[in-house]
Amino acid sequence: VQLQASGGGLVQAGGSLRLSCVASGSSFTINTMAWYRQAPGKERELVATITSGGLTNYADSVKGRFTISIDNGKNTVYLQMNTLKPADTGVHYCHAYLWRNGLFRNYWGQGTQVTVSS
């Protein structure tokens, strides 16, 4: 299974970006997908999660600004980021918790850079 993230870029404060992450491969079932981010010099932190059934959870710092969604038919998770702040800058990673070959497994994408200028 591979996760391919896209949609990052450079945006001014107050702007918007939409990240996408596609899970590809064979014989898996999505349990949960999520977005994490890592700012320079800081640890990776959870941004938002979503179950295959659509239950969501957000970090306090992004509540009301970001929306995570999932298209189970396309094995794709999205992160709509509005009212971006310089503090949102960092590499954003896609994560998937999948059922495959009788086990739950964790998978990570390669990361996409988000830079918010003030």
C-alpha positions as CSV (number, residue, x, y, z in Angstrom):
1,V,0.0,0.0,0.0
2,Q,1.2,3.5,-0.9
3,L,0.0,6.9,0.2
4,Q,0.4,9.8,-2.2
5,A,-0.1,13.3,-0.8
6,S,-0.5,16.4,-2.8
7,G,-1.8,20.0,-2.6
8,G,0.8,21.8,-0.6
9,G,2.2,25.1,-1.5
10,L,3.0,28.7,-0.6
11,V,0.0,30.9,0.5
12,Q,-0.4,34.2,2.3
13,A,-1.9,34.3,5.8
14,G,-5.7,34.1,5.5
15,G,-5.6,32.0,2.4
16,S,-6.7,28.5,1.7
17,L,-5.2,25.2,0.5
18,R,-6.7,21.7,0.0
19,L,-4.6,18.7,0.6
20,S,-5.3,15.3,-0.9
21,C,-4.0,11.8,-0.1
22,V,-4.7,8.7,-2.1
23,A,-4.2,5.2,-0.8
24,S,-3.3,2.7,-3.5
25,G,-2.6,-1.0,-3.5
26,S,-4.5,-4.2,-3.2
27,S,-6.6,-5.9,-0.6
28,F,-7.0,-3.3,2.1
29,T,-9.9,-1.7,4.1
30,I,-9.6,1.8,5.5
31,N,-10.2,2.1,9.3
32,T,-8.9,5.6,9.9
33,M,-7.0,8.2,7.9
34,A,-5.4,11.3,9.3
35,W,-3.2,14.3,8.7
36,Y,-0.2,15.2,10.8
37,R,2.2,18.1,10.4
38,Q,5.8,18.8,11.5
39,A,7.1,22.4,11.8
40,P,10.9,23.0,11.6
41,G,12.5,22.0,14.9
42,K,9.3,20.6,16.3
43,E,7.8,17.2,16.8
44,R,5.2,15.8,14.4
45,E,1.7,16.6,15.7
46,L,-1.8,15.4,14.9
47,V,-3.9,17.8,12.8
48,A,-7.1,15.8,12.1
49,T,-8.5,12.3,11.9
50,I,-11.4,10.7,10.2
51,T,-12.9,7.2,10.3
52,S,-14.3,5.4,7.2
53,G,-17.7,6.1,8.7
54,G,-17.0,9.9,8.8
55,L,-16.3,10.5,12.5
56,T,-13.8,13.3,12.8
57,N,-11.4,14.7,15.4
58,Y,-9.3,17.9,15.2
59,A,-6.5,19.5,17.0
60,D,-7.6,22.6,19.0
61,S,-5.4,24.8,17.0
62,V,-7.3,24.0,13.7
63,K,-10.9,23.7,14.9
64,G,-13.2,25.9,12.9
65,R,-10.6,26.5,10.2
66,F,-9.8,23.0,8.8
67,T,-12.2,20.3,7.5
68,I,-11.1,16.7,7.0
69,S,-13.2,14.5,4.6
70,I,-13.0,11.1,3.1
71,D,-14.1,9.5,-0.2
72,N,-14.1,5.8,0.5
73,G,-14.8,4.9,-3.1
74,K,-11.6,6.6,-4.1
75,N,-9.6,5.7,-1.0
76,T,-8.8,9.4,-0.7
77,V,-8.7,11.8,2.3
78,Y,-8.8,15.5,2.0
79,L,-7.9,18.4,4.2
80,Q,-9.5,21.7,3.4
81,M,-7.5,24.4,5.2
82,N,-9.0,27.9,5.5
83,T,-7.8,31.1,7.2
84,L,-4.3,29.8,7.2
85,K,-1.8,31.2,9.7
86,P,2.0,31.2,9.7
87,A,1.9,28.8,12.6
88,D,0.3,26.2,10.1
89,T,3.6,26.1,8.2
90,G,5.2,22.7,8.0
91,V,5.4,19.4,6.2
92,H,2.0,17.7,6.2
93,Y,1.9,13.9,6.3
94,C,-0.9,11.6,5.5
95,H,-1.4,8.6,7.7
96,A,-3.7,5.6,7.2
97,Y,-4.6,2.8,9.6
98,L,-5.7,-0.1,7.3
99,W,-6.9,-3.6,7.6
100,R,-4.8,-5.8,5.3
101,N,-3.9,-9.5,5.3
102,G,-5.6,-10.1,8.6
103,L,-3.8,-7.3,10.5
104,F,-4.3,-3.6,11.2
105,R,-1.2,-1.7,9.9
106,N,0.0,1.9,9.9
107,Y,1.1,3.6,6.7
108,W,2.6,7.0,6.0
109,G,2.8,9.2,3.0
110,Q,5.8,11.2,1.9
111,G,4.7,14.6,3.1
112,T,3.7,17.8,1.3
113,Q,5.1,21.2,2.3
114,V,2.7,23.9,3.4
115,T,4.2,27.4,3.8
116,V,2.1,30.3,5.1
117,S,3.7,33.8,4.8
118,S,2.7,36.7,7.0
